[in-house]
Amino acid sequence: MDEISTEEDLIQAAIASVERARVYIEGGRERVPSFSPTDLGALTPAAQDEALRVEAKAHRARPEWAAIQCCLTSSSQLLEVSRSLLQRPAPRALPEQMGDRKKLVNEVKVAGRTAYRAALILSGTD
């Protein structure tokens, strides 16, 4: 195996590994439907209800598979945040730095919610 030289290279390799795992594990399986709040917000109320019903039914039918998908997604998201934190941009004004930090905070929150969703699915309370 080639030696990986930097922290960013290590994170990038981890991102690639998670993606390879996702492709291997999915191996032709049908994805369990999952809708983000943004996805749902674009739908009519009736379509939202239907999407949530389909999603819940799929999660009850294949909870382990739905949890795996959530965990892999969360892992990828957190690794991307880590990669962003390792990049050292040129010094910028404080408002720009704060905006970047706020974006990363939101990305971590989404990843955390995705991981928590795996727990809810496995416990049957999603």
Residue pairs with C-beta under 8 A, 6 or more apart in sequence:
4 10
4 13
7 86
8 83
8 86
8 87
11 79
11 82
11 83
11 86
12 83
14 79
15 76
15 79
15 80
15 83
18 72
18 75
18 76
18 79
19 76
21 72
22 72
22 76
25 68
25 72
29 65
31 69
32 55
32 58
32 59
32 62
32 65
32 66
32 69
33 51
33 54
33 55
33 58
34 55
34 66
34 69
34 70
35 51
35 52
35 55
39 51
40 48
40 51
40 52
43 51
56 126
58 66
59 66
59 121
59 126
60 124
63 121
63 122
63 124
64 122
66 118
66 121
66 126
67 118
67 119
67 121
67 122
68 118
70 114
70 115
70 117
70 118
70 121
71 115
71 118
73 111
73 114
74 111
74 112
74 114
74 115
74 118
77 107
77 108
77 110
77 111
77 114
78 108
78 111
80 107
81 104
81 107
81 108
81 111
84 104
85 104
89 100
117 126
120 126
